[in-house]
């Protein structure tokens, strides 16, 4: 019997689950980097894994409910890693380069947002064990852990070397994803990416107090800020001119 007390954000279930996933990711990354595993092989296996997790979710929900609810279709923000990760791992060079900034930046931001504020994925059981059928939180934490691992491995393996202006590429793909989810919201009458209804979104108060327009604008600004943070470590600012350029200038004078 599932306890009537629901788990809370930053409660015991949230913190234990997040720390376990982060610790597991850290251990796996250290092992793979030390053994100098072929990066493309790891990326391909991770891409297949995340697709497998999604298929398992569909099968279990279909078994439990007899159908797949439209809100479970792969058009949430985190669902777009299902498309971006395989393109990066299996795609041709041009497609890979186009999707790498999105797979790294948006994948990392989306995963960290869920671990920071998992209000929609904690489920009903107060803690992880004893397990009494509330399997979706397990799936969600593992799924988003795979997303986070993929993003971190891209840079730790040096397979992807971001530059700060890759944020533009990431945002372009993100805009396309938002547009697609918006269209699917209209077709399926649902709420992918919190575009139709702010319920469950920590920015819901902006919709309530200031209206829908400022709610959307706040999400755009937040996206820029968060993507800026994950790309910021790769920003290079030259304070002085390169040495060879200075020598050339002196000779000219």
ABEGO torsion letter per residue (X at the ends): XBBABBBBBGBAAAAAAAAAAAAAAAAAAAAAAAAGBBAAAAAAAAAAAAAAAAAAAAAAAAAAAGBBBAAABBABAAAAAAAAAAAAAABBAAAAAAAAAAAAAAAAAAAAAAAABAAAAAEABABAOBBAGBAAAAAAAAAAAAAAAAAAAAAAAGABBBBAAAAAAAAAAAAAAAAAAAAAAAAAGBBBGGAABABGBAAAAAAAAAEAAAAAAAAAAAAAAAAAAAAAAABBBBABBBAAAAAAAAAAX
